[in-house]
Amino acid sequence: MNIEQARFNMIEQQIRPWDVLDQDVLSLLTRVQREAFVPQAHRALAFMDTQVPLPGGQSMLEPKIEARLLQELKVRPSDRVLEIGAGSGYMAALLAAQAQRVTTLEINPELAALARENLRRAGVLNAKVVEADGVGGLPAEAPFDVILLSGSVSAVPQVLLAQLKEGGRLAAIVGQEPVMRAVLITRTGAAAYQREELFDTVAPRLSGFGEPTRFSF
């Protein structure tokens, strides 16, 4: 496989048609080597328009979903970012290339170790993996400019929204199969939030996030 040709085709045939036109994001996708974050057994899927299986029943999202969420979050160099669900570490690497600092929470020990090693090998120095349940976020280090839930939830926990700075953005995939929707929530005041629905998709449920009624937004 010609890796660079496959990467080019991924960007031009999958990602651009999904309205990902931000040149900074597109350039980033050429620099951060997605294949380095894909488990060896599934390396052939690295550039395909499909989810890539990970340990613990989790998956890397489709490249177009990752790129679109990254574009919508509009990460800035001064931003402090919290990711829920480290997966293979790929989204943390993309976020870290744009942000000041990224903390990614992963409840599955095998995935946490995988993400940590992938980020180390990629030379990403401003992202750390914390083995922890992401349901409650990381209040000790809040507030954050950006929060990304790299998987689906039945609804966004209020405890995570409370950890956004005013002006901060949270992206998540919300709902139940077969209908889920990516949303962007911006904190506009002390107790005020603006919600924008982005696109329909389906993603695996984040580990630790069940269907309890305490989740609301």
Buried (B, 14 or more C-beta within 10 A) or exposed (E): EEEEEBBEEBBEEBBBEBBBEBEEBBEBBEEBBBBBBBBEEBBEBBBBBEBBBBBBEBBBBBBBBBBBBBBBBBBEEEBBBBBBBBBBBBBBBBBBBBBBBBBBBBBBEEBBBBBBEBBEEBEBEBBBBBBBEBBBBBEEEBBBBBBBBBBBBBBBBEBBBEBBBEEBBBBBBBBEEEEBBBBBBBBEEEEEBEEEEBBEBBBBBBBBBEEEEEBEB
